[in-house]
Amino acid sequence: MEDLIERFLDHLWLVDRLSKNTLNAYRRDLKMLTIRLQERHQDWLSAQEEDLSAILFDYQEAVASKSRRLSCVRRFYAWLIFSGSLKEDPTLRLRTPKKTQSLPDIISESQIGDLLSAPDVQTPHGLRDRAFLELIYATGLRVSEAVGLTLSDIDLQRGVVHTVGKGNKERLVPMGEEAVEWLQQYLSSARFILLKNAPCDSLFVSQKRTTLTRQAAWLLVQRYANEVGIQHLSPHGLRHAFATHLVNHGADLRVVQMLLGHSDIGTTQIYTHVANERLKQLVQQHHPRG
């Protein structure tokens, strides 16, 4: 079996010109799976579909690892048939395991309240950060959309923000009174101090007199989250909170889809699962037989 594996790897190197690292990864996977087959008293030429399913999937491993190894085994069997060592491929009906969709962390409304109150609004940076946090939570914008906003994208009088999302799709999103108020304070009292008269059309700016970067936005969210005891919160977590709290308060899923800029309602449906999970937690916590 070791000779077969090495001949297969030679073929990949000669025909497909795979890198040394990729070939070594194939070698490691195939040798490990060979041992698993031997434990079942099988080898690559005698293994049946159920044997391969067992050595690939009956282990506590990440879905990505299982998928990668299945791809490797399929390629190996294709070569075995091509080289005349086998006539039938036992991997034909094997299917890559689906990755389970993980639910976003549930951030409560009181936690969001603590987060929004964390910046020191007596300073220009704190006022900018408060306006940024309020806007993300009020609109559910992606961090790239938020830092990409220009002054002309904000209509404080109408209370809406214009943004361009994935696939260059434009949308108008209402901001709400709180976000409008904090943006007004930031624009009138802090933005020009941070810029020091430097020309910049971006809404959110840094002390370097340039656009606030995605990395800086991520760090400021993380910093304030840590201050109020919220673990592992990112700007995308605020987007999740925006959608989850809307659904919790009865918002129609189609409306949430439009606000988030999702092209597929299936992407938005995760928030119904989040809301249901929150209800379960409340029942378990407060019901006498929970």
Steps between C-alpha positions, in 0.01 A plus 500: 500500500787738573634440150159580350482824695847611388420419136181705532695794643755475220213518253364815668844658488563414136154573359347762731821660627368516855721671756717310745280611791184376326661166419614460861145572619366230265766259626413562866127457441536182298742340743273578795197363314700191403549426869127540561428258215746249642316514831195383303712230329466677165723679253435750219436233240255298708321777692128544442287812531413428865869456587590835347207671666613366837864609470402843368198598706481291819746722687469821703668730251421834340270488198767678295750222576252230402420680176867542415573131557200390296627715213843338533354146505281570197803619309696194608227263379471687170870433448466133604236454231702697246807286567304177468529395866121515550189487285239657728517810719365437854488876573231584242214519751696651786390854577694779666351558847316825536638759735252578774401865507616658823273759658639845580565576865191643665569855621229637724353847464634596843850397394466714188390788722815461708715487187351813349553690824865394533677770289599823674296747295685794655788423263502519117600133469233391745234703322602346167495151649156552654364619165659203323359245746155660494494499120605134465243385756227723353551392139669158499760622249800282429821651634628552145180687417525718811862606457435559129228758565552856380333816624263494205381149595340631820169686497446610859183690418329193358681264737630264233837372384590403146739207462635268234521137613611173350458471125494883478139496617381834632254539784358768728485412869320702770722601792269582787502804726783392731745439218402828331554693823845354564605549139396864524710546813798325341482707181459829682749449785757229424559423134670830412726468807617156391562620144674826598382661176633213284277433198305174535155404380466193723241504776715325761858622522805420710760710678722442194259730312389217275210255473445271798622155392318171540774382736466810718123461507535137606741595778280776639199267520711235670647751746164631620354150508782386727443801726137399562566127521373383159718224362609473136282778357585636155328755274328204333372402844326838518342424163377170642363680806315749280327220308435279802341778705280600205373143469453475876272804483291355220659642184406325178783286365469654154552846648809382687627346177467836320667691782795259512536489123472121479429375148354173635236478774664175608797698630270711715309204645783427741362781716175313559714218641685750719171640627369150574820414684459813712142400585621156609759658727237727658266206564780293653604792717161619625248213472460295821538181299751637249 
